């Protein structure tokens, strides 16, 4: 892969404008096949990988973990880790592969990341996060950003979050994505941490008012472009998480409405048909169809025949010999 042309070496890292809309990094969701699928719906929305740990990148199969197609760009890699030297190595790898941004995960509350001392538990260690960000910024010219919570456990006052951001911002990092819920590191599952703690949008809006020089993105509970437009009056960007997976077609008008691009809105049928050559390519490599079509099940959400679409793809894609003809047959059954 070629190095990204979105930013030339030597440019300030803040030179790349923040995208006003992004799809959140989600484990077991935002793999390369989902990202390619989303690119058939929106060309402009910033996409993220799943979180990948620094140790996995250094010691693992990088093509499997980090591989992507140019069609997925603009694309950010989310990293998990707490070692400045390891994260710097991974940031350099990401830049060389052509990623447009590197994002440090300081928001995931799962037991696995807490035990490994990365994710949301790092909000209690702002100096450590600052060291990590500084190390990454020293070796790449692409933006290095941070995604975090409004707080953790009893450290959840606005002042605690503001202190965290102020410390990290001293490194020159000027882009923060804030999940507007606190995280309980004990007592709640990762799923419960996405729904049980109340949303506190006002704290994120206040952060932007008090740090106007920073680019602040808000995340948590958004499920429509109308909600995005409302938030953009108070912050610089909005990140949509689970709603992007549960109803991907909500992004169909994003390029026009949010990015002011004269891009025609694709129909659901056009989106599905655009996936056929991609599916053929991966099937030819020995890939199993359901690894791709599992991301497409909600394409017709709310439309006549949506249940038939999901059932047909689920049942037929599991066959070892299944290929793009399964998706063609499913498309043919959907009313236009």
Secondary structure, 3 states (H helix, E strand, C coil): CCCCCCCCCCCCHHHCCCCCEEECCCCCCCCHHHHHHHHCCCCCCEEEEEEEEHHHHHHCCHHHHHCCCHHHCCEEEEEECCCHHHHHHHHHHHHHHCCCEEEEEECCCCHHHHHCCCCHHHHHCHHHHHHHHHHHHCCCCCEEEEEEECCECCECCHHHHHHHHHHHHCCCCCEEEEECCCECCCCCCHHHHCCCCCCCHHHHHHHHHHCCCCEEEEECCCCCHHHHHHHCCCCCEEEECHHHHHCHHHHCCHHHHCCCCCCCCCCHHHHHHHCHHHHHHHHHCCCCCHHHHCCCCCCCCCCCCHHHHHHHHHHHCCCCCCCHHHHHHHHHCCCC
